[in-house]
Amino acid sequence: MNNIEVFKNIKEESKVNLEKIIITRKLSKKEILFYERDIVDKIYFIKEGKISLFKINESGERKIIFILPKGQMINDIFIDENKSSAVSCEAFEKSTLLECNSKDFMNIMENDFTLTKNVLNHLQNINRRLYRQLKNSISIRMDKKLAAKLYRMGREFGVEKDEWTLINANLTITYIADMLGCKRETLSRSMKVLKDENLVKIENKKVYIKRDELSSYFKST
């Protein structure tokens, strides 16, 4: 539990109580944890691996909202009495989760302000990311949207390789297109723009970026 962000600096009593209610759950790659509108009465935390949150639009196309790394809490709807999920959730790669009942978790929160504050901070960070995504989706060229998305992925999953940053996640052109809500062909054209600018390269199906330069490219007029 020490690597889970919302558990940092909480009471020892809370850790003991959490150990009593938490079970370990393993997911294979692309295994669905829950679908949109499913009733979810569990809380999940990522111990190992990565988890993808997505929605399906009216045309049946998938829009990736987040790819969450280890240490993150997955669902944020446990306070809602309805507990109907607003998104679908699947394993981006082979993953190990910590799972507990939402009511049991809230009982522990009631006696530990630090845990409650950590959860609120988590929700605040998720909201900020959603606001940025909304901003980036309005009247911005696709190449700049792609630059912003790759920059963010580099911050979350980046491994430094000399002047390049390897995005340590199994990203395909189709998957990145799903993240940006565009066609694969549109994404490929935008990716070529960034390649021509020497901001991105793909080797052995791995994506490498120049993170600082991508940030400047996105912010440029």
Beta strands, then each sheet from edge to edge (+ up, - down):
strand 1: 23-27
strand 2: 32-34
strand 3: 42-48
strand 4: 51-56
strand 5: 62-68
strand 6: 88-91
strand 7: 95-101
strand 8: 158-161
strand 9: 164-167
strand 10: 200-203
strand 11: 206-209
sheet 1: 1+ 7- 3+
sheet 2: 2+ 6- 4+ 5-
sheet 3: 8+ 9- 11+ 10-
end
